[in-house]
Amino acid sequence: MPSESYDEQYAYLEQRIDALKTNKTGDERQTEGEVFDRKTLMTIYTFMKRGLIDKVHYPISTGKEGNVFYATDEDGDPVALKIYRMSTSTFKRVGKYIEGDPRFKGIAGNRGKFIYTWAAKEFRNLDRYYEAGLPVPEPIANDKNCLIMEYIGTPERAAPQLKDVVLENPTETYDEIISFIIDGWRDAHLVHGDLSEYNILMSDEGPIVIDVGQSMTSDFFNAKELLDRDIVNINRFFKNRGADIIDPEKIKEEVFAPEDEEDDEDSEDEEFDEEEEEE
């Protein structure tokens, strides 16, 4: 926990936010004014007391619902701080994803409650993907409209979006993302629902999927339509990049393959390996 007093830390936050607004257009200053309201500053202060954040440095990206900032924890290690704007437009966009998610039945109330639930939803989705071993940022903490997660990139620059990268082997990257779609459904029981070149980062280790707030459980009534949309989006992008595209029906066959059938194939492979070893 930082040693500064409450007043000093809060003053630092206000100064830091003012610095982030410097040299920006009126619209950009208004956007960050919407992001850093007093309640949000208090939430960041709570993270500071826990040692999860020591400094908020600079914005990484601006999305439809919120902004992501490069921050460092008390050990100086980088983290990504995502802050959801508490605006009416955000509420209107995310409401349908909250009300339609079986995990959040009965959620009702004011705009703030919905936004807090949306942030919690993304945190839980990240956790499900991460625990299933899928390539997403590691979730670290969530409180109110703020989410801390693993930072993807270098201290000098965040990892670029897929759309901005020249791929050495488009087919290899395509296969990795198709595996994410399949394993996301089968192992995390989630469908991303908005997968595209805009919410996939390219790290040194390969593609990392982000913006999973709208991801729905596979038992959601519209889940298969969302799955179709993800496959179409990814096939469209990679076809234009010259990758060897897999027919969507074959991808879905893999997604919906019975679990016991896959287990039988694994058992047969193990038996075959044992026979080879004996020979």
C-alpha positions, -999 to +999 in steps of 0.1 A: +000+000+000+014+034-009+026+055+020+010+088+010-020+101+030-055+100+016-054+137+006-020+133-012-032+103-031-065+119-041-046+150-052-023+129-072-052+113-090-068+146-098-035+159-112-028+128-131-063+130-148-058+166-156-025+157-172-042+130-193-066+157-207-038+181-218-034+187-255-066+171-264-096+183-284-128+194-266-145+161-274-116+141-260-115+161-228-153+157-224-149+119-229-122+116-202-143+139-180-171+113-183-146+085-175-130+101-144-159+112-123-156+113-085-169+078-079-144+064-103-115+083-087-126+068-054-126+033-069-091+039-083-081+050-048-094+018-034-072-001-058-042+020-046-048+011-010-047-026-021-014-021-040-030-030-073-024+004-088+003+029-080+001+052-110-022+058-140+001+068-169-016+072-202-046+060-223-041+029-245-075+029-263-109+044-264-139+021-269-177+024-272-182+018-235-150+029-219-113+037-220-083+015-212-052+030-195-016+019-190-010+018-153+016+003-129+011-015-096+031-009-064+059-030-077+061-010-109+047-038-130+024-028-158-014-035-157-043-024-179-070-003-162-104-004-180-129+022-170-165+020-182-182+054-188-213+060-166-232+075-195-267+070-208-254+058-242-233+031-226-263+020-206-284+016-237-258-004-256-250-029-228-285-034-213-296-061-238-264-082-230-270-080-193-307-088-194-302-117-218-274-134-198-286-163-177-259-155-151-275-121-144-312-129-142-332-104-123-308-075-127-327-043-127-323-008-114-306+024-123-279+031-149-251+028-125-261-007-114-262-019-150-227-005-157-213-021-126-228-054-137-214-050-171-179-045-157-184-076-134-196-095-164-165-088-184-144-098-154-162-131-150-160-138-188-123-131-187-119-154-157-138-183-175-117-179-206-085-177-187-092-206-164-100-227-195-064-218-208-075-196-236-056-165-248-071-136-230-056-110-206-055-124-170-082-107-149-068-092-118-096-072-100-130-056-105-148-030-085-178-009-096-171+004-132-134-005-132-115-036-142-078-043-138-063-070-161-030-081-175-013-055-198-005-069-233+025-052-249+057-035-240+063-004-217+067+016-249+037+004-267+005-017-263+002-047-285-014-037-318-048-048-330-049-076-355-062-052-382-030-032-381-005-061-383+012-076-414+010-113-407+039-136-417+017-166-416-020-157-419-032-193-419-014-201-387-029-171-369-063-179-384-061-215-370-053-201-336-083-179-336-106-206-349-093-228-320-103-200-296-138-200-310-141-238-307-124-241-273-143-211-260-176-228-266-165-263-255-143-255-225-153-220-213-189-225-224-189-190-239-194-174-273-176-141-278-204-126-299-184-097-314-151-113-325-133-094-352-099-079-361-107-050-338-107-069-306-078-093-311-043-081-301-012-095-316+014-102-289+048-119-293+031-151-282+003-149-307-033-135-308-049-124-276-087-118-275-101-088-257-134-070-251-153-100-238-180-081-219-207-090-244-197-127-245-227-149-236-229-184-222-234-212-247-269-219-233-280-183-243-310-185-266-291-166-293-257-182-288-256-201-321-263-170-340-235-152-322-212-181-330-221-179-367-214-142-367-179-147-351-170-173-377-182-152-406-163-122-393-130-141-388-133-159-422-140-126-440-109-110-425-085-138-430-098-146-465-087-111-475-053-118-459-048-149-480-053-175-453-066-210-460-102-207-447-122-235-432-158-240-442-181-226-414-200-259-412-168-279-405-159-254-378-194-259-362-191-297-365-160-294-343-178-270-319-207-293-314-189-326-315-201-348-286-177-348-256-176-386-254-167-389-291-137-366-285-128-387-254-130-419-275-106-404-301-082-395-273-083-430-259-077-445-293-047-422-298-033-432-264-037-470-272-020-464-306+009-446-288+012-475-263+013-501-292+040-481-310+061-480-278+058-518-274+070-523-309 
